[in-house]
């Protein structure tokens, strides 16, 4: 407690220690509830049992993670975010496109993933491309809406100042509009980092090769291997958190000037 209360310690270290203590406390409470109340392992295995399964099947879990994350999530995340950004720039440049693209984008975003996934598998097969296509549909609209909001948040006086300097559209875009929109863009990137993980795992429930985190959860549930289910969930949660953290650190690097990062 003295360490956490000391202002001499770095803020990042103190915040990390608090988060770690809360996480360990939650795991400890989970463990004592499962053991103390003799909860059936078929309903909820204790963390120690989940950890033992993770240590035993490291290679299997790594193979599932590699297939889901590197081949499906990163591809769909990149394509969906880039496409959303490009469409947002086009809509901001040509306002009449907003009357056609925004309703279509909102309609696609409202389609349940459980309805889209089987169609994508029929179109693109059982490989990683079908999961990437689902992720593209999930990440496209948040990126387009947030980027468009950021581009439109530029103050009119700033635009008039750029115009008085004789700056064209693209000069104003790279020197004024894009920097102003960066907090909005990174907000969409952080949202999409979690949506991509959810989309890939759910899409694997409907069809996949004999590997992948979604497949492992579905197959383990059928075999009543709840420790493997929770081990896969733990890997997904950890990888999603690290992915989100990497995007947040990148945001801090590029938007250090924003008032939210000032002391």
Secondary structure, 3 states (H helix, E strand, C coil): CHHHHCCCCCHHHHHHHHHHHHHHHHHHHHHHHHHHCCCCCCCCCCHHHHHHHHHHCHHHHHHHHHHHHHHHHHHHHHHHHHHHHHHHHHHHHCHHHHHHHHHHHHHHHCCCHHHHHHHHHHHHCCCHHHHHHHHHHHHHHHHHHHHHHHHCCCCHHHHHHHHHCCCCHHHHHHHHHHHHHHHHHHHHHHHHHHHHHHHHHHHHCCCCCCCCHHHHHHHHHHCCCHHHHHHHHHHHHHHHHHHHHHHHHHHHHHCCCCHHHCC
